[in-house]
């Protein structure tokens, strides 16, 4: 994937991607590696450093913690609403959800 392709995929300019990649290099999160099999030796691979991998893992962990908290809140809200439903409404709800 080229910088241009990456920029298009995330919806920013090519210059914006270049700026972000340079910032990640400066922070030590990315490094450049050569494609040894590529005929065009000007092509590089962007590789996460150990620090970059740790940052990605931390970001993933924080995302999962946030999503699990959202899930628990939604589950509690659903359970509360279910408690307010009559037996007939619960039967209707089960019938509708089992059709899918």
Residue, then its C-alpha position, 0 to 999 in steps of 0.5 A: x500500500x502506498x502513502x497515497x493509498x493509505x491517505x485515501x483509505x483513511x480520508x486524509x491528504x497524502x501530505x497529512x499521511x506523510x506528516x503522521x508517518x514522520x511523527x510516528x518515526x520521531x516518536x520511535x513507533x515506526x521504522x523503515x524496512x526494505x522490501x528485499x524481494x522488490x525489484x524497485x529498491x526505493x520501496x519501503x515497508x513501514x514496520x512497528x518497533x517494539x515501542x510501536x507494538x506496545x503502544x498498539x497493544x495498549x490502545x487495543x486494551x483501552x478500546x476493549x475496556x471501553x467497549x466492555x463497559x459499554x456492553x455492561x451498561x447496555x446489558x443492564x439497561x436491556x435487563x431493566x427493560x425486560x423486567x418492565x415487560x409483561x409475559x405477552x410482550x416478552x413472548x412477542x419479543x422472543x418471537x420477533x428475535x427468533x425470526x432472524 
